[in-house]
Amino acid sequence: MAAGGIQTVTEEKSGAGPARTQYIRGMSMAEKKLTLAESVAEKLIEDIGEKGLKPGDKLGTEKELMEAMNVSRSTLREAIRLLVSRQILESRHGSGTYVSDGTGVVPDPLGLELLHDKFKLTWDLLEIRLLLEPQLTAAAALNATDEQIAEMEELCDEMDRLSSIGADRMAIDTQFHMRVLEASGNLVASNLLPIMKKAVDLFIIYTQRETSPETVATHRQILDGIRRHDPEWAKDMMHMHLEFNRQEFRRVAIERGEDLSVLKGGN
């Protein structure tokens, strides 16, 4: 237990990580290993309770939290973003991170974990992404700050590095899409983060595409449109990326002998 009552979470620095859990239709949250950022987020919640912090109370500085948790800045920031998306924390630019006065958003607000048919769920969530993400990406191209763009560039660089060594980059891939949604500036999009994260994770788990170099290239193209503040280019690149994902999902499903008749437009 580190100072201030925060339990230390040691960050894994090397190796490709454990093999991706085999995709199972009935897979529950309890059967999945939490990412490091999710573990840090849970420890932050515990710390808030142990310290008796109330809405409006400020957490420690970023440096203090990094040292207490023994994690990198990027991991800490991702954990804080997860809690901001759940309305447990509030980030105030230039001031710090505070306990939110909201009621909090549960990690699975639509009860998706209770849906047994993960095959159909993965497809339907991809359809929802196709409806929402391209337009939100166009908004990100208009509203993204220099800092947000720099973070996306760092994530793309990390995807390049992990792809070059054949390592699992699922968490980084998911973070990239979450950063795009946040950069849109849409208040509703921030509350959709747990759902969209679920959508990205399920797709990667099913298709086993986290090491594909193609996805690194398309993320770069999406980022290019955002960096240039070109909403049409950014929107088109996201649509192309998701449409490719949809066709890849169908290809993998056919190879596995799945019943495509259960999917909308599955014929």
Beta strands, then each sheet from edge to edge (+ up, - down):
strand 1: 89-92
strand 2: 96-99
sheet 1: 1+ 2-
end
